[in-house]
């Protein structure tokens, strides 16, 4: 299994051929680690990140379990 998704897989996933459009679509879908290669300009998306996002890691359901910070109580000044 490859570490990165291929260009054809990214095109199928996003529905776009141009790397800029592909990257914008991936970011909108929650693939925040997607980036462009410096030399070729192609979109790079790591398979473990793709699998994690598709499985729901970091979704709203997991946000419920995060600790919440409460503001400190304010003292009254007399």
Secondary structure as the mmCIF struct_conf table of DSSP 4:
data_model
#
loop_
_struct_conf.conf_type_id
_struct_conf.id
_struct_conf.beg_label_comp_id
_struct_conf.beg_label_asym_id
_struct_conf.beg_label_seq_id
_struct_conf.end_label_comp_id
_struct_conf.end_label_asym_id
_struct_conf.end_label_seq_id
BEND BEND1 UNK A 3 UNK A 3
STRN STRN1 UNK A 4 UNK A 4
HELX_RH_AL_P HELX_RH_AL_P1 UNK A 7 UNK A 14
BEND BEND2 UNK A 15 UNK A 15
BEND BEND3 UNK A 18 UNK A 18
HELX_RH_AL_P HELX_RH_AL_P2 UNK A 19 UNK A 28
TURN_TY1_P TURN_TY1_P1 UNK A 29 UNK A 30
TURN_TY1_P TURN_TY1_P2 UNK A 32 UNK A 33
STRN STRN2 UNK A 35 UNK A 36
TURN_TY1_P TURN_TY1_P3 UNK A 38 UNK A 40
STRN STRN3 UNK A 43 UNK A 44
STRN STRN4 UNK A 46 UNK A 46
HELX_RH_AL_P HELX_RH_AL_P3 UNK A 47 UNK A 55
TURN_TY1_P TURN_TY1_P4 UNK A 56 UNK A 58
BEND BEND4 UNK A 59 UNK A 59
HELX_RH_AL_P HELX_RH_AL_P4 UNK A 60 UNK A 63
TURN_TY1_P TURN_TY1_P5 UNK A 64 UNK A 65
BEND BEND5 UNK A 66 UNK A 66
HELX_LH_PP_P HELX_LH_PP_P1 UNK A 69 UNK A 77
#
